[in-house]
Amino acid sequence: MMKHEQQTSRLEKSSNCLGGNNFSRLNLYLRFFLKKFIQIVLLLTSISVFAGERTLKIGIENTTPILIKSFETANDLKDITTMGATIELDKFAGRNVLKMVIEKSPNSWPGVFFNAGDGFSADWTKYDGISFSLASNSTKSLAITIQADTVHGERRFVYLLPVTPELRQVVLLFKPNKSLESDAYNLLKGISGIEYEPIVYDAVPNATKIHRMWFYMSKPEQDTTIYLANMQFIQKLNFKVPVAGLVDAFGQCSVIDWPNKIKSETELKSKNIAYDQELEKSFAKFQNERDSYGGILNSNLKLNSSGFFKLNKINQEWIFVTPDGNPFYMMAMCNVGPVTSPTMLAGREKLFSEIPAGEKFKDIYQKDYYGQGRICFEVANLIRCYDSKWYTKGCERAYKEVRTWGFNSIHNWFKPEEMFNLGFKIPYAVSLRQDRKANMMTDGIRHGMPDVFAPDYASIVENTIRDTLLKLQADPYLMGYFIEGERDWSGLLKMLPSLSNATYTKKELVKFLQNRYHNQLEEMTKSWGAKVDSFENPVPAGKNTPTMQKDIDDFFEIYANRYFETVTTIIHKYDPNHLIFGERAHSTSYIDGFIRASSRYCDAISYNVYQEEISAKLFDHVYKLAAKPVIIGEFGFRGNDRGMAGTQVFVFNQKERGSNYTNYVKKLLDTTYIVGFMWFCYRDQAFSGVPFGEAFNYGFISSSNLPYDELVASAKAMNQEVYKIKLDKINQNQKGK
């Protein structure tokens, strides 16, 4: 193993990353396991992973468990409540379980609540963690959310837990565990492709004043059965995790095999050369079918050319128009380029069976924001094939791949100059991180929300994005701007009453309530039907009443208006030419006030939708409120057959990824208002984990820079049909007039 020498390299300058066998279907299910979003650990007792003759085992020593629920007697149901769910004691796989049937509820969050008094103490800091086992009776992948709250509704932790058809043990840690600090925390951070996931964080930063813990599903579209077994606190926990050589020389999982896995440098080179030849032929055929921006030629639609991308509504169908005046349906790829998935190296060297070293591989190293070392195996594999020309070749290949696959634009985590300077131009959009330097409100809000009423908020935004806007304002290839992405709008809505009184947003809320109720607290409490201490602390002892929630909803929309108005005004000040696409909002942000505010100031509404397909009913409602076109800001399907785990929308193999892609896009085209989509992403994340804690089969290509043929074939065929479907609808609407 060669020791990594930290050095500044071209990769630091060019990186655009901000941020075995033929297993049976059952075995693939067993590979699908708990993933870590933020601060989560999954540890299995006596589970092995087989690859050929090699077996990995995890040792878990739970020396002093404290039982909470065994689910053996009726007494175990004490103090458990439900919302949109039913519960009963049952048997599953020979074990006592709580059978939870979570009911279909497309517009709410049904679940099961474990309340203080049924084995839960208010202070969990004396324990190492909490353990339980989960399973489902579904043949599809499922995910359930676990959340712990205080009596005032403050979140102590929230995790999204995938659930498999076999009972699997989950361990959530409340404090650092010394037996894991060197191995799991530092060495295995982000790895998810093997059957255990020893990724360890401090699960609960503040494990005090716990009022309840609940399991729920977000807007389930069918009844779902979940089995829960053996809940216990863990007073002392020890782990033994093998790690040496888990990642091979090409960045792949060393203990799992699959078809076409790279086994040698000779094989890597020969397959890449053959792929290059095939790509050149496909790209040459594609060139004659589109205008220079990727718009469809000879559509017979009379559209005006403005020199920039615009949005038009033609015969009830929304569509983009290219700067040359041709119809354009956004088919975008995210995170495209030769460098996309650096993985953490510093302190984890023994995880890798071989670390490329020497002058030839100097460009595979970079440092993160804190100066810690990283390594990029996709770059090492490009160097093995193209030597010093790896960067140029990587850019060229990425451009030709995206175009040949039928995608016509690149968005987010993409530096256009990487390709443009080499003559490869393609439409793109930019995600503005406009207020990272602003004061952020973080209590109970994931990643925080900006204090938009602060006197300096507008100036901070302006100073942050001015230069970018001036640089891009004349570029015809720029389609427009996204404003941030996946912010916790639902968290803000929930936490508004309990925000710190030091924030300007809370002060504005107090003024709003005082004005609405003529500064009479008694009038407000009577209207709310709930007693609160003061205007400054409008938090009732129980649940929000309908009147109170309406007041909070109304102020939430005022906040959203201020946010969008401030940001979009500054964008238009320095760039009047380009479109604004909204937030790329998270699936928890289908909030009417957010939708209305966004539509007032943006040219389109955008949502990231990681589901099997979009909900037509839900998005019809979005469009009814917004009266603006919609963009799917991210979607994707992750396979479980290439040594990497799935997440969110999990499928068994690459063929199913392709068929799901086709079905998803067809559903988008059924609408009149969805004008495009973005697939996340171009290349798989590193098997050994990317810095923000994911390691999944997201890509159209692997870390060896070779495509997943089944996915590519399906996507290419579907993308070629998009314009025909869209134009046929426009023409049919014209005939129907």
QUIVEN-V874588 format. One record per run of one state. SS is the DSSP state (h for helix, s for strand, l for the rest). FROM is the first residue (numbers start at 1). TO is the last residue. If there is no record, write none. Layout:
ss->SS from->FROM to->TO
ss->SS from->FROM to->TO
This chain:
ss->l from->1 to->9
ss->h from->10 to->14
ss->l from->15 to->24
ss->h from->25 to->31
ss->l from->32 to->41
ss->s from->42 to->42
ss->l from->43 to->47
ss->s from->48 to->51
ss->l from->52 to->53
ss->s from->54 to->62
ss->l from->63 to->64
ss->s from->65 to->69
ss->l from->70 to->73
ss->h from->74 to->77
ss->l from->78 to->79
ss->s from->80 to->83
ss->l from->84 to->84
ss->s from->85 to->92
ss->l from->93 to->94
ss->s from->95 to->102
ss->l from->103 to->110
ss->s from->111 to->115
ss->l from->116 to->128
ss->s from->129 to->136
ss->l from->137 to->141
ss->s from->142 to->149
ss->l from->150 to->154
ss->s from->155 to->163
ss->l from->164 to->167
ss->s from->168 to->173
ss->l from->174 to->177
ss->h from->178 to->187
ss->l from->188 to->196
ss->s from->197 to->197
ss->l from->198 to->211
ss->s from->212 to->216
ss->l from->217 to->223
ss->s from->224 to->234
ss->l from->235 to->236
ss->s from->237 to->241
ss->l from->242 to->246
ss->s from->247 to->247
ss->l from->248 to->252
ss->s from->253 to->253
ss->l from->254 to->264
ss->h from->265 to->289
ss->s from->290 to->290
ss->l from->291 to->295
ss->s from->296 to->296
ss->l from->297 to->309
ss->s from->310 to->314
ss->l from->315 to->316
ss->s from->317 to->321
ss->l from->322 to->326
ss->s from->327 to->328
ss->l from->329 to->329
ss->s from->330 to->334
ss->l from->335 to->342
ss->s from->343 to->344
ss->l from->345 to->348
ss->h from->349 to->351
ss->s from->352 to->352
ss->l from->353 to->358
ss->h from->359 to->364
ss->s from->365 to->367
ss->l from->368 to->372
ss->s from->373 to->375
ss->l from->376 to->376
ss->h from->377 to->404
ss->l from->405 to->408
ss->s from->409 to->411
ss->l from->412 to->415
ss->h from->416 to->420
ss->l from->421 to->426
ss->s from->427 to->432
ss->l from->433 to->439
ss->s from->440 to->441
ss->l from->442 to->448
ss->s from->449 to->450
ss->l from->451 to->456
ss->h from->457 to->472
ss->l from->473 to->477
ss->s from->478 to->483
ss->l from->484 to->488
ss->h from->489 to->498
ss->l from->499 to->503
ss->h from->504 to->516
ss->l from->517 to->520
ss->h from->521 to->528
ss->l from->529 to->533
ss->s from->534 to->534
ss->l from->535 to->536
ss->s from->537 to->537
ss->l from->538 to->545
ss->h from->546 to->574
ss->l from->575 to->578
ss->s from->579 to->580
ss->l from->581 to->584
ss->s from->585 to->585
ss->l from->586 to->591
ss->h from->592 to->601
ss->l from->602 to->603
ss->s from->604 to->608
ss->l from->609 to->615
ss->h from->616 to->626
ss->l from->627 to->628
ss->s from->629 to->635
ss->l from->636 to->637
ss->s from->638 to->638
ss->l from->639 to->644
ss->s from->645 to->645
ss->l from->646 to->649
ss->s from->650 to->650
ss->l from->651 to->653
ss->h from->654 to->669
ss->l from->670 to->673
ss->s from->674 to->679
ss->l from->680 to->682
ss->s from->683 to->683
ss->l from->684 to->689
ss->s from->690 to->690
ss->l from->691 to->695
ss->s from->696 to->696
ss->l from->697 to->700
ss->s from->701 to->701
ss->l from->702 to->706
ss->s from->707 to->707
ss->l from->708 to->708
ss->h from->709 to->735
ss->l from->736 to->737
